[in-house]
């Protein structure tokens, strides 16, 4: 099997290079691409040529526009990458008859209620980033291509920038921090998401009828404040000296941002478990491992 991966240097793409390598010939591209091939999702014509040249059996897109607040003003670029590039890839996948693996987000929902979101729930994004990702999902469905769309939230990894690294930096330099406590979800490691992807791809290769939309999240739930407190405790347990003494929980309304954030980012993963037989570990396990890896890299 020949696999074409976009976004190889992002925190998810970095892990996908590892998890997908055993499945076949892997051609991994970043935005700069390579001779005759491009991984720049803002270059629609280049994407078409790249896909037609490689003729993959599987396309995996781990690249995206993820600057949530900037997307409120930079709607053109957000749409170009999250919607139109996705549409181009989906159309080419349908032409080639290959499967398209794509990553989306809980931000396609409006964040109301306290019940975990199911794959069949009506999408209703409340910011431009979520809207651009929702449009990308719709483009895939309308193309008719075989697909796996994985929705995830609060992704982190030892590679790349994320909430864990931001908190460790702030905790090392400030005595007090205020963190939002009324947005609820579950952080997922890029490593786990990549491994789930590889497992699902293996099965879908032999059973195309398993194609569809799936929610991927570890077991349990937390909020950003509790998440930050856990990070501090684990970092100290690993021997890291932190300056922070007090971490305060605040409401979303006390921390205004250009883009509105959903309060309920819980994702129901029963479909993933039923179809692929996957039982994911609790969120604390992955965060602890990531903190150990980040600290090891700093030494």
C-alpha positions in Angstrom: 0.0 0.0 0.0 1.2 3.5 -0.9 0.4 6.2 1.6 0.6 9.9 1.0 0.8 12.0 4.2 0.4 15.7 4.4 1.5 17.7 7.4 4.4 15.4 8.4 6.1 18.0 10.8 3.0 18.9 12.9 2.6 17.2 16.3 0.2 14.6 14.8 2.0 14.2 11.5 5.2 13.6 13.4 3.6 10.6 15.2 1.8 9.4 12.0 5.2 9.0 10.3 6.0 6.4 12.9 2.6 4.6 13.1 2.0 4.5 9.3 5.5 3.4 8.3 4.8 -0.4 8.9 1.7 -0.3 6.7 3.5 0.2 3.4 5.4 2.8 1.3 5.0 6.2 3.1 5.5 9.4 1.2 5.4 12.2 3.8 5.3 15.9 2.9 5.4 19.1 4.8 4.5 22.5 3.4 7.8 22.9 1.5 7.3 19.5 -0.2 10.0 18.0 -2.3 10.9 18.0 -6.0 7.7 17.8 -8.1 5.5 17.4 -5.0 3.9 19.9 -2.6 2.4 19.7 0.8 1.2 23.3 0.8 -2.5 23.1 1.4 -3.0 26.7 0.2 -1.8 25.5 -3.3 -4.8 23.7 -4.7 -3.3 23.1 -8.2 -0.1 21.8 -6.6 -2.1 19.4 -4.4 -3.9 18.0 -7.5 -0.6 17.5 -9.3 1.0 15.9 -6.3 -1.8 13.4 -5.7 -2.0 12.6 -9.4 1.7 12.0 -9.6 2.0 9.8 -6.5 -1.2 7.9 -7.1 -1.5 6.7 -3.5 -3.8 4.0 -2.2 -4.4 6.0 1.0 -4.2 9.8 1.6 -3.8 11.0 5.2 -4.2 14.7 5.9 -2.7 15.8 9.2 -2.2 19.4 8.1 -4.7 22.2 9.0 -5.1 25.8 9.8 -5.4 25.7 13.6 -4.9 29.3 14.8 -8.4 29.6 16.3 -8.3 33.2 17.2 -6.6 34.4 14.1 -9.2 32.6 12.0 -11.8 35.1 13.1 -10.1 37.7 10.8 -8.1 35.5 8.5 -11.2 33.6 7.2 -9.8 33.4 3.7 -6.7 31.4 4.6 -8.6 29.3 7.1 -11.1 28.3 4.5 -8.4 27.8 1.9 -6.7 25.2 4.0 -9.4 23.6 6.1 -12.2 23.7 3.4 -11.0 24.0 -0.1 -7.8 22.0 0.2 -9.8 19.2 1.8 -12.3 19.4 -1.1 -9.4 19.0 -3.6 -7.9 16.1 -1.8 -11.4 14.4 -1.5 -12.1 14.9 -5.2 -8.8 13.4 -6.2 -9.2 10.5 -3.7 -12.6 9.7 -5.3 -11.0 9.8 -8.8 -8.3 7.4 -7.8 -10.6 5.2 -5.7 -8.4 5.6 -2.7 -9.3 6.2 1.0 -9.0 9.7 2.5 -8.1 9.9 6.2 -8.8 13.4 7.7 -8.8 15.0 11.1 -11.5 17.2 12.4 -12.5 18.7 15.8 -15.0 19.1 18.5 -15.3 22.7 17.4 -17.8 21.6 14.7 -20.3 21.5 17.6 -21.6 24.5 19.6 -20.5 23.2 23.0 -23.9 23.3 24.6 -25.2 20.8 27.2 -23.2 18.3 29.2 -23.7 15.1 27.1 -20.8 13.8 25.1 -21.2 14.5 21.4 -22.0 11.6 19.1 -21.0 11.4 15.4 -24.6 11.8 14.4 -25.3 15.0 16.3 -26.0 18.1 14.3 -22.9 20.3 13.8 -23.2 24.0 14.7 -19.8 25.7 15.0 -19.6 28.9 17.0 -16.4 30.3 15.5 -14.7 30.6 12.1 -12.2 27.9 12.8 -14.9 25.4 13.6 -16.9 26.6 10.6 -13.9 26.0 8.2 -13.4 22.5 9.6 -17.2 21.7 9.3 -17.1 22.8 5.7 -14.1 20.5 5.1 -16.0 17.6 6.5 -19.0 18.4 4.3 -16.7 18.5 1.2 -15.5 15.0 2.0 -19.0 13.6 2.3 -20.1 15.3 -0.9 -17.2 14.0 -2.9 -18.3 10.4 -2.4 -14.8 9.2 -1.6 -14.1 6.4 0.9 -13.0 8.2 4.1 -12.2 8.1 7.7 -12.8 11.4 9.5 -11.5 11.4 13.1 -12.8 14.2 15.4 -10.5 14.9 18.4 -10.1 17.6 20.9 -7.3 19.2 23.0 -4.5 17.4 21.0 -1.0 17.5 22.5 2.4 15.8 21.9 6.0 15.8 22.9 6.7 17.3 19.5 5.3 20.7 18.7 3.6 23.4 20.7 0.6 22.7 23.0 -1.1 23.4 26.3 1.3 21.2 28.3 4.4 23.1 27.1 2.8 26.4 27.6 1.8 25.6 31.1 5.2 24.3 32.0 6.8 27.5 30.7 4.3 29.7 32.6 4.6 27.7 35.8 8.4 28.0 35.7 8.2 31.8 35.5 5.1 32.9 37.4 3.9 32.4 41.0 0.2 32.7 40.1 -1.9 31.5 37.1 -5.5 31.8 36.2 -6.9 29.0 34.0 -10.4 28.5 32.6 -12.4 25.9 34.6 -15.8 25.7 32.8 -14.7 24.2 29.5 -14.9 20.4 29.7 -13.2 17.8 27.5 -10.4 15.3 27.4 -6.9 15.9 26.1 -5.6 13.3 23.7 -2.0 12.6 22.8 -0.9 12.8 19.2 0.8 9.4 19.7 -2.4 7.8 20.8 -4.4 9.4 17.9 -1.8 8.2 15.4 -1.9 4.7 16.8 -5.7 4.6 16.6 -5.5 5.9 13.0 -3.1 3.1 12.0 -5.3 0.5 13.6 -8.4 1.8 11.8 -6.6 2.1 8.5 -5.6 -1.6 8.6 -9.2 -2.6 9.2 -10.7 -0.3 6.6 -8.2 -1.5 4.0 -9.8 -4.9 4.2 -13.3 -3.8 5.1 -14.2 -0.5 3.2 -17.7 -0.6 4.7 -16.2 0.6 8.0 -15.5 4.0 6.5 -17.1 7.0 8.2 -16.8 9.6 10.9 -15.4 8.6 14.3 -14.8 10.4 17.6 -11.5 9.7 19.3 -10.9 10.6 22.9 -9.3 9.0 25.9 -11.4 7.9 28.9 -12.5 10.4 31.4 -13.0 14.1 31.4 -11.4 17.2 32.8 -11.4 21.0 32.4 -8.4 23.3 31.6 -8.0 24.3 35.2 -7.9 20.7 36.5 -5.6 19.8 33.6 -3.2 22.5 34.6 -3.2 21.4 38.2 -2.4 17.8 37.1 0.4 19.0 34.9 2.0 20.9 37.8 1.7 17.8 40.1 3.2 15.5 37.5 6.0 17.9 36.7 7.0 18.2 40.3 6.8 14.4 40.7 9.3 14.2 37.9 11.7 16.5 39.7 10.9 19.8 37.9 11.3 22.9 39.9 8.2 25.2 39.4 7.8 28.8 40.5 4.0 28.7 40.6 2.3 28.6 44.0 -1.3 29.2 43.2 -3.5 28.2 40.2 -6.9 29.8 40.1 -10.0 28.6 38.3 -11.8 31.3 36.3 -14.9 31.4 34.0 -14.6 31.6 30.2 -16.4 35.0 30.5 -13.4 36.2 32.6 -11.0 35.4 29.8 -12.4 36.9 26.6 -10.8 35.8 23.3 -11.5 36.8 19.7 -13.0 33.3 19.0 -15.8 31.9 21.1 -14.9 28.6 22.7 -17.3 25.6 23.3 -17.9 24.8 26.9 -18.7 21.1 26.2 -16.0 19.4 24.3 -16.9 15.9 25.5 -16.8 13.3 22.7 -18.7 10.0 22.7 -16.4 7.2 21.6 -18.8 4.2 21.7 -18.8 3.9 17.9 -15.0 3.7 17.8 -15.1 1.0 20.4 -17.9 -1.0 18.8 -16.5 -0.9 15.2 -12.7 -1.2 15.9 -12.7 -2.8 19.3 -10.6 -0.1 20.8 -10.6 0.7 24.5 -8.6 3.9 25.1 -6.7 4.6 28.3 -7.6 7.5 30.7 -6.4 10.9 29.8 -4.1 11.2 32.8 -1.9 8.3 31.5 -1.1 10.0 28.2 -0.4 13.4 29.8 2.0 11.8 32.3 3.9 10.1 29.6 4.1 13.3 27.5 5.4 15.3 30.5 8.1 12.7 31.1 9.1 12.9 27.4 9.1 16.7 27.4 11.3 16.8 30.5 13.7 14.2 29.1 14.1 16.3 26.0 14.9 19.3 28.0 17.7 17.6 29.9 
